[in-house]
Amino acid sequence: MEPTLAARALSAATEITTAALSGDDPDVVLGSVVRHAVELADADLGLLMVRSDDGSVTVEAVHGDADADLLGLVLPAESAAGRVAAGEEPVFTADVTSDPRTSRFVPEELQSYGPFAAAPFGTGGKQLGVLTAYRRHDREPFSTSTVDLLTAFASQAGVVLALAEGANARHRVTLYQERERIARELHDVIVQRLYAAGMQLDRVRRRMRRRFAGADEARLGEAIDQLDQTIDEIRGTVRELRSPDSLPDEPGHADTDLAESARSEVRIAGELLGYPPTLELSGEFADIPAERADHVRAALREALSNVVRHSGASEVRVSLQRGDDGVRLRVRDNGCGVPRDVAKRGLRHLEERAKGAGGTFFVNSSPSLGTLVAFDLPLG
């Protein structure tokens, strides 16, 4: 092999390796592979074909003077390209349209070509398909050294892409696991601390309202509103981190244990109330998807927040049940009900959550009977 040609082959392989391991678009990388193959083999046309389960091969990348019309072209398993993709030795001939090994399977789009070479794309267990090169009828056949170069290049490029695909998959799983860890930390630690701080401040404001000057009370109210806004923003970040686009079917995807979250919410409410609410759990909650668990958790937090802020209740009972048809949440208290002059934005938000997720939400409140908050959510 000429030193200059060997250097070009090495440079091409390095470029493809860098692009593949950097996570570039696979279509772009495949296009780069076939472009370099055409240049190295001094061909007029190059096709990169990927093997299907039935042994046929499909053109996935094209470079040369017939470009767009050949994308998606399928050749049968019995064709020279199909046989090479299945693991047979490379094939090359002076005329692809007359050689008995190849002529039966030359589609009309390739009848204008003569010299032909087909090399395995990848090798062994990492074989993905076949790389083919064509020259027009009036040109010289491919030399043995050119076919050897094409074969070596196709083998290396295929292995690199196969390894890169595995590396990228592992990277995506690792990234998702880290995003899930951050989401859990934000949701289960940071949000709860902000929530508890806001509740404490609100209780202080209500107990000491008469002692505050108007400006001081307004500033304290603004601080509470800012905490609420921060909690909403963090919840939004958590939802984005756990979005459906974040590889829900990849290994490492973690569901949220709703029971543990419920215990934590009730514990915080108990600290603020001065007595522990009763918590009843029924069913298995560890496998509830995070998105559904978030809806139920938001309903529980809003219901307990209203109890702490407004009810004056001496008894609170929380019931969380997992049944065949979904999750049922009930929060009951024996307080004074939801005051008419209290903003009900949070309750309306929960109603919208339930409706959007195909569930139901209702509140039954009166000064004499206390308040019942119900939130039902299907899992299907």
C-alpha positions as a Markdown table, in Angstrom:
| # | Residue | x | y | z |
|---|---|---|---|---|
| 1 | Met | 0.0 | 0.0 | 0.0 |
| 2 | Glu | 1.3 | 3.4 | -0.9 |
| 3 | Pro | 2.4 | 5.4 | 2.1 |
| 4 | Thr | 0.2 | 8.4 | 1.1 |
| 5 | Leu | -2.8 | 6.1 | 0.8 |
| 6 | Ala | -2.1 | 4.4 | 4.1 |
| 7 | Ala | -1.9 | 7.8 | 5.8 |
| 8 | Arg | -5.2 | 8.8 | 4.3 |
| 9 | Ala | -6.8 | 5.6 | 5.5 |
| 10 | Leu | -5.5 | 6.2 | 9.0 |
| 11 | Ser | -6.7 | 9.8 | 9.0 |
| 12 | Ala | -10.2 | 8.7 | 7.8 |
| 13 | Ala | -10.4 | 6.0 | 10.5 |
| 14 | Thr | -9.3 | 8.5 | 13.2 |
| 15 | Glu | -12.0 | 11.0 | 12.0 |
| 16 | Ile | -14.7 | 8.4 | 12.1 |
| 17 | Thr | -13.6 | 7.1 | 15.5 |
| 18 | Thr | -13.7 | 10.6 | 17.0 |
| 19 | Ala | -17.1 | 11.3 | 15.6 |
| 20 | Ala | -18.6 | 8.0 | 16.7 |
| 21 | Leu | -17.3 | 8.2 | 20.2 |
| 22 | Ser | -18.3 | 11.8 | 20.5 |
| 23 | Gly | -22.0 | 10.8 | 20.0 |
| 24 | Asp | -22.5 | 12.5 | 16.6 |
| 25 | Asp | -25.7 | 11.7 | 14.7 |
| 26 | Pro | -25.4 | 8.1 | 13.4 |
| 27 | Asp | -26.6 | 9.1 | 10.0 |
| 28 | Val | -23.8 | 11.7 | 9.8 |
| 29 | Val | -21.2 | 9.1 | 10.9 |
| 30 | Leu | -22.4 | 6.5 | 8.3 |
| 31 | Gly | -22.3 | 9.2 | 5.6 |
| 32 | Ser | -18.7 | 10.0 | 6.6 |
| 33 | Val | -17.8 | 6.3 | 6.4 |
| 34 | Val | -19.1 | 5.8 | 2.9 |
| 35 | Arg | -17.6 | 9.1 | 1.7 |
| 36 | His | -14.1 | 8.1 | 2.9 |
| 37 | Ala | -14.5 | 4.6 | 1.4 |
| 38 | Val | -15.3 | 6.2 | -2.0 |
| 39 | Glu | -12.3 | 8.4 | -1.8 |
| 40 | Leu | -9.9 | 5.7 | -0.6 |
| 41 | Ala | -11.1 | 3.2 | -3.3 |
| 42 | Asp | -11.2 | 5.9 | -6.0 |
| 43 | Ala | -14.8 | 4.8 | -6.7 |
| 44 | Asp | -17.7 | 6.5 | -8.4 |
| 45 | Leu | -20.3 | 5.3 | -5.9 |
| 46 | Gly | -20.3 | 3.9 | -2.4 |
| 47 | Leu | -23.1 | 2.2 | -0.5 |
| 48 | Leu | -23.2 | 1.3 | 3.1 |
| 49 | Met | -25.9 | -1.4 | 3.8 |
| 50 | Val | -27.1 | -2.6 | 7.1 |
| 51 | Arg | -28.2 | -6.2 | 7.5 |
| 52 | Ser | -31.7 | -7.1 | 8.7 |
| 53 | Asp | -32.9 | -10.1 | 10.7 |
| 54 | Asp | -34.0 | -11.9 | 7.4 |
| 55 | Gly | -30.5 | -11.5 | 5.9 |
| 56 | Ser | -31.5 | -8.8 | 3.4 |
| 57 | Val | -29.4 | -5.6 | 3.4 |
| 58 | Thr | -30.8 | -2.0 | 3.2 |
| 59 | Val | -28.9 | 1.0 | 1.9 |
| 60 | Glu | -28.5 | 3.4 | 4.8 |
| 61 | Ala | -25.8 | 5.8 | 3.4 |
| 62 | Val | -24.8 | 6.8 | -0.1 |
| 63 | His | -21.9 | 8.8 | -1.6 |
| 64 | Gly | -21.2 | 9.4 | -5.2 |
| 65 | Asp | -23.0 | 10.2 | -8.5 |
| 66 | Ala | -26.3 | 8.4 | -7.8 |
| 67 | Asp | -26.9 | 9.7 | -4.2 |
| 68 | Ala | -30.5 | 10.2 | -3.1 |
| 69 | Asp | -32.3 | 7.6 | -5.3 |
| 70 | Leu | -30.6 | 4.6 | -3.7 |
| 71 | Leu | -31.3 | 5.3 | 0.0 |
| 72 | Gly | -33.6 | 2.6 | 1.3 |
| 73 | Leu | -32.8 | 0.2 | -1.5 |
| 74 | Val | -33.1 | -3.4 | -0.3 |
| 75 | Leu | -31.0 | -6.3 | -1.7 |
| 76 | Pro | -31.9 | -9.9 | -0.8 |
| 77 | Ala | -29.8 | -12.2 | 1.4 |
| 78 | Glu | -28.8 | -14.2 | -1.7 |
| 79 | Ser | -27.1 | -11.1 | -3.3 |
| 80 | Ala | -23.3 | -10.7 | -3.1 |
| 81 | Ala | -23.9 | -7.8 | -0.6 |
| 82 | Gly | -26.2 | -10.0 | 1.5 |
| 83 | Arg | -23.7 | -12.9 | 1.6 |
| 84 | Val | -20.8 | -10.7 | 2.5 |
| 85 | Ala | -22.9 | -9.0 | 5.3 |
| 86 | Ala | -23.7 | -12.5 | 6.6 |
| 87 | Gly | -20.0 | -13.3 | 7.0 |
| 88 | Glu | -18.7 | -14.5 | 3.7 |
| 89 | Glu | -15.4 | -13.4 | 2.2 |
| 90 | Pro | -15.2 | -10.0 | 0.4 |
| 91 | Val | -16.3 | -10.1 | -3.2 |
| 92 | Phe | -14.9 | -8.1 | -6.1 |
| 93 | Thr | -15.4 | -8.3 | -9.9 |
| 94 | Ala | -14.6 | -6.4 | -13.1 |
| 95 | Asp | -18.3 | -6.3 | -14.1 |
| 96 | Val | -21.1 | -6.6 | -11.5 |
| 97 | Thr | -23.7 | -6.9 | -14.3 |
| 98 | Ser | -22.2 | -9.9 | -16.0 |
| 99 | Asp | -20.4 | -11.9 | -13.3 |
| 100 | Pro | -22.6 | -14.9 | -12.4 |
| 101 | Arg | -22.0 | -14.3 | -8.7 |
| 102 | Thr | -23.5 | -10.9 | -8.8 |
| 103 | Ser | -25.5 | -10.3 | -12.0 |
| 104 | Arg | -28.9 | -11.7 | -10.9 |
| 105 | Phe | -29.2 | -9.2 | -8.1 |
| 106 | Val | -28.1 | -5.9 | -9.7 |
| 107 | Pro | -31.1 | -3.5 | -9.6 |
| 108 | Glu | -31.8 | -1.2 | -12.5 |
| 109 | Glu | -30.3 | 1.8 | -10.6 |
| 110 | Leu | -26.9 | 0.1 | -10.6 |
| 111 | Gln | -26.8 | -1.2 | -14.2 |
| 112 | Ser | -24.5 | 1.6 | -15.3 |
| 113 | Tyr | -21.7 | 0.4 | -13.1 |
| 114 | Gly | -19.1 | -2.3 | -13.8 |
| 115 | Pro | -16.2 | -2.8 | -11.4 |
| 116 | Phe | -17.6 | -3.8 | -8.0 |
| 117 | Ala | -16.2 | -4.6 | -4.5 |
| 118 | Ala | -18.0 | -5.6 | -1.3 |
| 119 | Ala | -16.4 | -5.8 | 2.1 |
| 120 | Pro | -17.9 | -6.7 | 5.5 |
| 121 | Phe | -18.8 | -3.7 | 7.6 |
| 122 | Gly | -17.5 | -4.7 | 11.0 |
| 123 | Thr | -16.1 | -8.1 | 11.9 |
| 124 | Gly | -17.1 | -11.2 | 13.9 |
| 125 | Gly | -19.7 | -10.5 | 16.5 |
| 126 | Lys | -19.6 | -6.8 | 15.7 |
| 127 | Gln | -20.6 | -7.2 | 12.0 |
| 128 | Leu | -23.3 | -4.7 | 11.0 |
| 129 | Gly | -23.6 | -5.0 | 7.3 |
| 130 | Val | -21.6 | -4.5 | 4.1 |
| 131 | Leu | -19.7 | -1.6 | 2.4 |
| 132 | Thr | -19.8 | -1.7 | -1.4 |
| 133 | Ala | -17.9 | 0.4 | -4.0 |
| 134 | Tyr | -18.7 | 0.8 | -7.7 |
| 135 | Arg | -16.9 | 2.2 | -10.7 |
| 136 | Arg | -18.5 | 3.0 | -14.1 |
| 137 | His | -18.2 | 0.5 | -17.0 |
| 138 | Asp | -15.4 | 2.4 | -18.7 |
| 139 | Arg | -13.0 | 2.3 | -15.8 |
| 140 | Glu | -10.4 | -0.2 | -14.5 |
| 141 | Pro | -11.4 | -2.9 | -12.1 |
| 142 | Phe | -10.5 | -2.6 | -8.4 |
| 143 | Ser | -7.0 | -4.0 | -7.7 |
| 144 | Thr | -6.5 | -6.6 | -5.0 |
| 145 | Ser | -4.6 | -4.0 | -2.8 |
| 146 | Thr | -7.5 | -1.6 | -3.1 |
| 147 | Val | -10.0 | -4.3 | -2.0 |
| 148 | Asp | -7.7 | -5.2 | 0.9 |
| 149 | Leu | -7.7 | -1.5 | 1.9 |
| 150 | Leu | -11.4 | -1.2 | 1.6 |
| 151 | Thr | -11.9 | -4.4 | 3.6 |
| 152 | Ala | -9.6 | -3.2 | 6.4 |
| 153 | Phe | -11.3 | 0.2 | 6.5 |
| 154 | Ala | -14.8 | -1.2 | 6.6 |
| 155 | Ser | -13.9 | -3.7 | 9.3 |
| 156 | Gln | -12.4 | -1.1 | 11.6 |
| 157 | Ala | -15.2 | 1.5 | 11.0 |
| 158 | Gly | -17.9 | -1.1 | 11.7 |
| 159 | Val | -16.3 | -2.2 | 14.9 |
| 160 | Val | -15.9 | 1.4 | 16.0 |
| 161 | Leu | -19.6 | 2.2 | 15.4 |
| 162 | Ala | -20.7 | -0.9 | 17.2 |
| 163 | Leu | -18.5 | -0.2 | 20.2 |
| 164 | Ala | -19.6 | 3.5 | 20.2 |
| 165 | Glu | -23.3 | 2.5 | 20.2 |
| 166 | Gly | -22.7 | 0.4 | 23.3 |
| 167 | Ala | -20.7 | 3.1 | 25.0 |
| 168 | Asn | -23.4 | 5.7 | 24.2 |
| 169 | Ala | -26.1 | 3.4 | 25.6 |
| 170 | Arg | -24.1 | 3.0 | 28.8 |
| 171 | His | -23.6 | 6.7 | 29.0 |
| 172 | Arg | -27.3 | 7.4 | 28.6 |
| 173 | Val | -28.1 | 5.0 | 31.4 |
| 174 | Thr | -25.5 | 6.6 | 33.7 |
| 175 | Leu | -26.8 | 10.0 | 32.8 |
| 176 | Tyr | -30.4 | 9.0 | 33.5 |
| 177 | Gln | -29.4 | 7.5 | 36.9 |
| 178 | Glu | -27.7 | 10.7 | 37.8 |
| 179 | Arg | -30.7 | 12.8 | 36.8 |
| 180 | Glu | -32.9 | 10.5 | 38.8 |
| 181 | Arg | -30.6 | 10.9 | 41.9 |
| 182 | Ile | -30.7 | 14.7 | 41.5 |
| 183 | Ala | -34.5 | 14.7 | 41.1 |
| 184 | Arg | -34.9 | 12.6 | 44.3 |
| 185 | Glu | -32.6 | 14.8 | 46.2 |
| 186 | Leu | -34.4 | 17.9 | 45.1 |
| 187 | His | -37.8 | 16.5 | 45.7 |
| 188 | Asp | -37.4 | 14.5 | 48.9 |
| 189 | Val | -34.9 | 16.8 | 50.7 |
| 190 | Ile | -34.8 | 20.4 | 49.3 |
| 191 | Val | -38.5 | 20.8 | 48.6 |
| 192 | Gln | -39.5 | 19.3 | 52.0 |
| 193 | Arg | -37.2 | 21.7 | 53.8 |
| 194 | Leu | -38.5 | 24.7 | 51.9 |
| 195 | Tyr | -42.1 | 23.6 | 52.5 |
| 196 | Ala | -41.5 | 23.2 | 56.2 |
| 197 | Ala | -39.8 | 26.6 | 56.4 |
| 198 | Gly | -42.7 | 28.2 | 54.6 |
| 199 | Met | -45.2 | 26.6 | 56.9 |
| 200 | Gln | -43.4 | 27.7 | 60.0 |
| 201 | Leu | -43.2 | 31.3 | 58.7 |
| 202 | Asp | -46.9 | 31.3 | 57.8 |
| 203 | Arg | -47.8 | 30.2 | 61.3 |
| 204 | Val | -45.5 | 32.8 | 62.9 |
| 205 | Arg | -47.2 | 35.5 | 60.7 |
| 206 | Arg | -50.7 | 34.4 | 61.7 |
| 207 | Arg | -49.9 | 34.2 | 65.4 |
| 208 | Met | -48.1 | 37.5 | 65.6 |
| 209 | Arg | -50.2 | 39.5 | 63.1 |
| 210 | Arg | -51.2 | 42.0 | 65.7 |
| 211 | Arg | -47.6 | 42.7 | 66.7 |
| 212 | Phe | -46.3 | 43.3 | 63.2 |
| 213 | Ala | -46.3 | 46.7 | 61.5 |
| 214 | Gly | -48.0 | 46.5 | 58.1 |
| 215 | Ala | -44.8 | 46.7 | 56.2 |
| 216 | Asp | -43.2 | 43.9 | 58.2 |
| 217 | Glu | -46.2 | 41.7 | 57.7 |
| 218 | Ala | -46.1 | 42.4 | 54.0 |
| 219 | Arg | -42.4 | 41.5 | 53.8 |
| 220 | Leu | -43.0 | 38.3 | 55.6 |
| 221 | Gly | -45.8 | 37.5 | 53.3 |
| 222 | Glu | -43.6 | 38.1 | 50.3 |
| 223 | Ala | -41.0 | 35.8 | 51.7 |
| 224 | Ile | -43.6 | 33.0 | 52.0 |
| 225 | Asp | -44.7 | 33.7 | 48.5 |
| 226 | Gln | -41.1 | 33.4 | 47.2 |
| 227 | Leu | -40.7 | 30.1 | 49.0 |
| 228 | Asp | -43.9 | 28.8 | 47.4 |
| 229 | Gln | -42.6 | 30.0 | 44.0 |
| 230 | Thr | -39.3 | 28.3 | 44.5 |
| 231 | Ile | -41.0 | 25.1 | 45.4 |
| 232 | Asp | -43.0 | 25.2 | 42.2 |
| 233 | Glu | -39.9 | 25.9 | 40.2 |
| 234 | Ile | -38.0 | 23.0 | 41.8 |
| 235 | Arg | -41.0 | 20.7 | 41.1 |
| 236 | Gly | -40.9 | 21.8 | 37.5 |
| 237 | Thr | -37.2 | 21.0 | 37.3 |
| 238 | Val | -37.9 | 17.5 | 38.9 |
| 239 | Arg | -40.6 | 16.9 | 36.2 |
| 240 | Glu | -38.1 | 17.8 | 33.5 |
| 241 | Leu | -35.4 | 15.5 | 34.9 |
| 242 | Arg | -37.9 | 12.7 | 35.0 |
| 243 | Ser | -39.6 | 13.5 | 31.7 |
| 244 | Pro | -40.8 | 10.6 | 29.5 |
| 245 | Asp | -37.9 | 11.4 | 27.1 |
| 246 | Ser | -35.4 | 10.4 | 29.7 |
| 247 | Leu | -35.1 | 6.8 | 28.7 |
| 248 | Pro | -38.0 | 5.3 | 30.6 |
| 249 | Asp | -37.3 | 1.9 | 29.1 |
| 250 | Glu | -33.6 | 1.8 | 29.8 |
| 251 | Pro | -32.1 | -0.3 | 32.6 |
| 252 | Gly | -31.6 | 1.8 | 35.6 |
| 253 | His | -35.0 | 3.6 | 35.4 |
| 254 | Ala | -36.2 | 4.0 | 38.9 |
| 255 | Asp | -39.7 | 4.3 | 40.2 |
| 256 | Thr | -40.6 | 6.3 | 43.3 |
| 257 | Asp | -41.6 | 4.7 | 46.6 |
| 258 | Leu | -44.8 | 6.6 | 47.3 |
| 259 | Ala | -45.3 | 5.1 | 50.7 |
| 260 | Glu | -41.9 | 6.4 | 52.0 |
| 261 | Ser | -42.8 | 9.9 | 50.6 |
| 262 | Ala | -46.2 | 9.8 | 52.3 |
| 263 | Arg | -44.5 | 9.0 | 55.6 |
| 264 | Ser | -42.2 | 11.9 | 55.2 |
| 265 | Glu | -45.0 | 14.4 | 54.3 |
| 266 | Val | -47.0 | 13.2 | 57.3 |
| 267 | Arg | -44.0 | 13.5 | 59.6 |
| 268 | Ile | -43.4 | 17.1 | 58.6 |
| 269 | Ala | -47.0 | 18.0 | 59.0 |
| 270 | Gly | -46.9 | 16.4 | 62.5 |
| 271 | Glu | -44.0 | 18.6 | 63.5 |
| 272 | Leu | -45.9 | 21.7 | 62.5 |
| 273 | Leu | -49.2 | 20.6 | 64.1 |
| 274 | Gly | -47.7 | 19.5 | 67.3 |
| 275 | Tyr | -49.2 | 16.0 | 67.1 |
| 276 | Pro | -48.8 | 13.1 | 64.6 |
| 277 | Pro | -51.5 | 12.6 | 62.0 |
| 278 | Thr | -52.7 | 9.0 | 61.6 |
| 279 | Leu | -51.4 | 7.4 | 58.4 |
| 280 | Glu | -52.9 | 4.2 | 56.9 |
| 281 | Leu | -51.2 | 2.5 | 54.0 |
| 282 | Ser | -52.7 | -0.3 | 52.1 |
| 283 | Gly | -51.1 | -2.1 | 49.1 |
| 284 | Glu | -47.8 | -2.0 | 47.3 |
| 285 | Phe | -46.4 | 1.4 | 46.3 |
| 286 | Ala | -42.8 | 0.8 | 45.4 |
| 287 | Asp | -43.5 | 0.2 | 41.7 |
| 288 | Ile | -45.7 | 3.3 | 41.0 |
| 289 | Pro | -44.2 | 5.3 | 38.2 |
| 290 | Ala | -42.6 | 8.6 | 39.3 |
| 291 | Glu | -45.0 | 10.8 | 37.3 |
| 292 | Arg | -48.1 | 9.2 | 38.9 |
| 293 | Ala | -46.5 | 9.3 | 42.4 |
| 294 | Asp | -45.8 | 13.0 | 41.9 |
| 295 | His | -49.5 | 13.7 | 41.4 |
| 296 | Val | -50.5 | 11.9 | 44.5 |
| 297 | Arg | -47.7 | 13.4 | 46.5 |
| 298 | Ala | -48.7 | 16.9 | 45.4 |
| 299 | Ala | -52.3 | 16.2 | 46.5 |
| 300 | Leu | -51.2 | 15.0 | 49.9 |
| 301 | Arg | -48.9 | 18.0 | 50.5 |
| 302 | Glu | -51.5 | 20.5 | 49.5 |
| 303 | Ala | -54.1 | 18.8 | 51.8 |
| 304 | Leu | -51.8 | 18.7 | 54.7 |
| 305 | Ser | -50.7 | 22.3 | 54.1 |
| 306 | Asn | -54.3 | 23.4 | 54.3 |
| 307 | Val | -54.8 | 21.5 | 57.6 |
| 308 | Val | -51.7 | 23.1 | 59.2 |
| 309 | Arg | -52.5 | 26.6 | 57.9 |
| 310 | His | -56.2 | 26.9 | 58.3 |
| 311 | Ser | -58.1 | 24.1 | 60.0 |
| 312 | Gly | -57.2 | 24.3 | 63.7 |
| 313 | Ala | -57.9 | 20.6 | 63.8 |
| 314 | Ser | -57.0 | 18.3 | 66.7 |
| 315 | Glu | -57.2 | 15.1 | 64.6 |
| 316 | Val | -56.0 | 14.4 | 61.1 |
| 317 | Arg | -56.2 | 11.0 | 59.3 |
| 318 | Val | -54.4 | 10.2 | 56.1 |
| 319 | Ser | -55.4 | 7.1 | 54.1 |
| 320 | Leu | -53.4 | 5.9 | 51.0 |
| 321 | Gln | -54.6 | 2.8 | 49.2 |
| 322 | Arg | -53.2 | 1.0 | 46.2 |
| 323 | Gly | -55.8 | -1.2 | 44.4 |
| 324 | Asp | -56.2 | -3.0 | 41.1 |
| 325 | Asp | -57.6 | 0.1 | 39.5 |
| 326 | Gly | -55.3 | 2.8 | 40.9 |
| 327 | Val | -54.4 | 4.8 | 43.9 |
| 328 | Arg | -56.9 | 6.4 | 46.4 |
| 329 | Leu | -55.8 | 9.2 | 48.7 |
| 330 | Arg | -58.1 | 10.6 | 51.6 |
| 331 | Val | -57.1 | 13.3 | 54.0 |
| 332 | Arg | -59.6 | 14.0 | 56.8 |
| 333 | Asp | -59.5 | 16.5 | 59.6 |
| 334 | Asn | -62.0 | 17.7 | 62.3 |
| 335 | Gly | -61.1 | 21.3 | 62.0 |
| 336 | Cys | -63.1 | 24.4 | 61.0 |
| 337 | Gly | -63.1 | 23.7 | 57.3 |
| 338 | Val | -61.5 | 25.8 | 54.5 |
| 339 | Pro | -62.2 | 29.5 | 55.2 |
| 340 | Arg | -64.0 | 31.3 | 52.5 |
| 341 | Asp | -61.4 | 34.1 | 52.4 |
| 342 | Val | -58.5 | 31.7 | 51.8 |
| 343 | Ala | -57.1 | 31.5 | 48.3 |
| 344 | Lys | -57.9 | 28.1 | 46.8 |
| 345 | Arg | -55.3 | 28.2 | 44.0 |
| 346 | Gly | -53.6 | 25.1 | 45.3 |
| 347 | Leu | -56.8 | 23.1 | 45.4 |
| 348 | Arg | -57.7 | 24.2 | 41.8 |
| 349 | His | -54.3 | 23.1 | 40.7 |
| 350 | Leu | -54.8 | 19.7 | 42.2 |
| 351 | Glu | -58.2 | 19.4 | 40.4 |
| 352 | Glu | -56.4 | 20.2 | 37.1 |
| 353 | Arg | -53.7 | 17.6 | 37.9 |
| 354 | Ala | -56.3 | 14.9 | 38.6 |
| 355 | Lys | -58.3 | 15.7 | 35.4 |
| 356 | Gly | -55.2 | 15.8 | 33.3 |
| 357 | Ala | -54.1 | 12.4 | 34.5 |
| 358 | Gly | -57.5 | 10.8 | 34.1 |
| 359 | Gly | -58.3 | 10.8 | 37.8 |
| 360 | Thr | -60.8 | 12.6 | 40.1 |
| 361 | Phe | -60.5 | 15.1 | 42.9 |
| 362 | Phe | -63.0 | 16.6 | 45.3 |
| 363 | Val | -63.2 | 18.5 | 48.6 |
| 364 | Asn | -65.9 | 18.4 | 51.2 |
| 365 | Ser | -65.6 | 21.1 | 53.8 |
| 366 | Ser | -67.8 | 22.6 | 56.5 |
| 367 | Pro | -67.2 | 24.4 | 59.8 |
| 368 | Ser | -69.0 | 21.7 | 61.8 |
| 369 | Leu | -67.6 | 18.5 | 60.1 |
| 370 | Gly | -64.1 | 19.5 | 59.1 |
| 371 | Thr | -62.6 | 18.8 | 55.7 |
| 372 | Leu | -62.2 | 15.7 | 53.5 |
| 373 | Val | -59.8 | 15.9 | 50.5 |
| 374 | Ala | -60.1 | 13.0 | 48.0 |
| 375 | Phe | -57.7 | 12.3 | 45.1 |
| 376 | Asp | -58.1 | 9.2 | 43.0 |
| 377 | Leu | -55.7 | 8.3 | 40.2 |
| 378 | Pro | -55.7 | 5.4 | 37.8 |
| 379 | Leu | -52.4 | 3.7 | 37.0 |
| 380 | Gly | -53.3 | 2.3 | 33.6 |
